[in-house]
Amino acid sequence: MVRRLFGKKLGMTRYFLEEGRSVAVTLVKAGPCVVVQKKTAEKDGYEAIQVGFGVQEKADRIGKPLRGHLKKAGDKVYRYLREVRVENADEFELGQEIRAEIFNVGEIVSVRGRSKGRGFAGVIKRWGFSGGRDTHGCRSHRVPGSIGSNTSPARVFKGKKLPGRLGFEWRTIKNLEILDVRPEMDVIALKGAIPGSRNGIVEISKIK
């Protein structure tokens, strides 16, 4: 049994419940994921399957080693390859499709994805610093201020909150409820928001 599936974020909309209340939902295209490799405990030391998601139309951009690896599961080339741990890899066949039908309405899942990248940001935007005074003559409105002491220890400690790149990090949102499943379109509706931008790759895992 597969408890994890990969897909892409389609966007957000509203969903009306039976009592007429409107809630925010995120639409995710979950699958289809195709099994391209099986890993067994006898050969690899653990049980898992490798799945491919997102067909790559221009196959000439893929190197020959990877193309030969994917040829065992069919003629298609996939943009994303991920591993999924399973109890018994022999239950799956190469080329088998895993679709959104593995999820049911009311299930609780967690979603992992990359947050939106915000580029280089200062300490006020990145860490919420208050900044300097806004009075006349102040020259340190948005600077971090002192970042260390004098001759001892004569260095900046690791982990100091400083300017840098903001966002584009893996984030996990737990306990999201599935409000709707459309197997014919491989689309599921999750209550609430998930990390990432539109068309970003996400990982959906069952919790209960």
C-alpha positions in Angstrom: 0.0 0.0 0.0 1.3 3.5 -0.9 0.9 6.2 1.7 2.7 8.9 -0.3 2.1 10.5 -3.6 3.6 13.4 -5.6 1.9 16.0 -7.6 1.8 19.7 -8.3 -0.1 22.7 -6.8 -2.8 24.0 -9.1 -3.9 27.0 -7.1 -6.4 28.0 -4.4 -10.2 28.5 -4.5 -13.2 28.3 -2.3 -15.3 25.3 -1.4 -18.8 25.3 0.0 -19.6 22.7 2.7 -23.0 21.1 3.1 -24.0 23.6 5.8 -23.3 26.4 3.3 -20.1 27.6 4.9 -17.3 28.6 2.5 -13.7 27.5 3.2 -10.4 28.1 1.4 -9.0 25.0 -0.3 -5.9 24.2 -2.4 -6.3 22.1 -5.5 -3.5 19.6 -6.1 -3.0 17.4 -9.1 -1.9 14.2 -7.3 -0.3 11.9 -9.8 -0.4 9.9 -11.9 3.0 8.6 -10.6 4.5 5.7 -12.6 6.7 3.0 -11.0 10.1 3.0 -12.7 12.1 1.0 -10.2 11.7 -1.5 -7.4 14.1 -1.8 -4.5 14.0 -4.9 -2.3 15.5 -5.7 1.1 17.6 -8.6 -0.5 19.3 -6.4 -3.1 19.2 -2.8 -1.7 18.6 -3.3 2.0 15.2 -1.8 2.2 11.8 -1.9 0.5 10.9 1.0 -1.7 9.7 2.0 -5.2 10.9 4.8 -7.4 8.2 6.7 -9.1 8.2 9.3 -11.9 6.0 12.3 -12.2 5.5 14.8 -14.9 6.2 13.7 -18.5 9.1 15.4 -20.1 8.1 16.0 -23.8 11.7 16.8 -25.0 13.3 13.5 -24.2 16.5 14.5 -26.1 17.5 16.7 -23.1 17.8 13.6 -20.9 21.1 11.7 -20.8 21.5 8.2 -22.1 22.0 6.6 -18.7 18.8 8.0 -17.2 16.9 7.3 -20.5 18.0 3.6 -20.3 16.9 3.5 -16.6 13.4 4.8 -17.5 13.1 2.6 -20.6 12.4 -0.4 -18.4 9.1 1.1 -17.3 8.0 2.4 -20.7 8.8 4.9 -23.4 8.1 8.0 -21.4 10.6 10.2 -19.7 9.7 12.0 -16.4 10.8 15.3 -15.0 10.7 14.2 -11.3 11.9 11.0 -9.7 11.2 10.2 -6.1 11.4 7.2 -3.8 8.5 6.0 -1.7 9.0 3.4 1.1 6.6 0.5 1.0 6.2 -2.7 3.0 6.6 -5.0 0.0 8.0 -3.8 -3.4 7.0 -7.0 -5.1 3.4 -5.9 -4.9 4.1 -3.4 -7.7 5.0 -3.7 -11.3 7.2 -1.5 -13.5 5.0 0.9 -15.4 2.1 0.7 -12.9 0.3 4.0 -12.4 -0.5 5.3 -8.9 -3.3 7.8 -9.0 -5.3 10.1 -6.7 -7.8 7.4 -6.1 -5.6 6.2 -3.2 -7.0 9.2 -1.2 -10.4 9.4 0.3 -12.6 12.3 1.4 -12.1 13.1 5.1 -8.5 11.7 5.3 -5.8 13.7 7.1 -2.6 14.3 5.2 0.6 16.3 5.4 2.0 18.3 2.5 5.6 19.1 1.9 6.8 21.6 -0.7 9.2 24.5 -1.3 8.1 27.9 -0.1 8.1 30.8 -2.5 11.5 32.4 -3.1 11.7 36.1 -2.1 15.3 36.7 -3.1 17.8 38.7 -1.0 16.2 40.3 1.9 17.3 42.5 4.8 16.8 41.7 8.5 13.5 43.6 8.8 11.8 41.6 6.1 13.6 38.3 6.8 13.6 38.2 10.6 11.2 41.0 11.6 13.7 43.3 13.2 12.4 46.6 14.4 15.2 48.6 12.8 16.7 51.9 14.1 15.0 55.1 15.0 12.9 57.1 12.5 14.0 60.4 14.0 16.0 63.2 12.4 19.7 62.5 12.0 19.4 58.7 12.4 21.4 56.8 9.7 20.5 53.2 10.8 16.8 52.8 9.8 17.0 49.3 8.5 20.4 48.0 9.5 20.8 45.0 11.8 22.8 46.9 14.4 25.6 45.4 16.4 26.4 41.8 15.4 29.2 41.0 17.9 31.4 42.2 20.7 34.9 43.8 20.5 38.2 42.0 20.6 36.7 39.0 22.4 35.5 36.7 20.9 36.4 38.8 17.8 34.0 36.9 15.6 30.4 36.5 14.7 28.6 33.5 16.2 27.1 30.9 13.9 23.3 31.3 13.5 23.3 35.1 13.8 20.3 36.5 12.1 21.6 38.5 9.2 20.5 39.6 5.7 20.3 36.8 3.1 18.1 34.8 0.8 14.5 34.5 2.0 12.2 31.6 1.2 12.7 28.7 -1.2 13.0 26.2 1.6 11.2 22.9 2.2 8.2 23.3 4.5 5.7 20.8 5.8 2.1 21.6 6.7 0.5 18.9 8.8 -3.1 17.8 9.5 -4.8 19.0 6.3 -8.2 17.5 5.6 -9.2 16.2 2.2 -12.5 17.8 1.3 -13.0 16.4 -2.2 -11.4 13.9 -4.6 -11.9 13.8 -8.3 -10.2 10.6 -9.5 -11.1 11.2 -13.2 -8.9 14.3 -13.1 -6.4 13.2 -10.5 -7.3 16.3 -8.4 -7.8 16.5 -4.7 -9.0 19.5 -2.7 -7.1 20.2 0.6 -8.6 22.5 3.3 -6.2 25.4 3.8 -3.0 26.5 2.2 0.1 24.6 1.3 3.7 25.8 0.6 5.0 26.8 -2.8 3.9 28.6 -5.9 1.5 27.5 -8.6 2.7 24.4 -10.5 5.2 23.7 -7.7 6.0 20.0 -6.9 4.5 18.8 -3.6 4.6 15.6 -1.6 1.3 14.4 -0.1 1.6 11.8 2.8 -1.2 10.1 4.7 -1.2 10.6 8.5 -4.2 8.5 9.6 
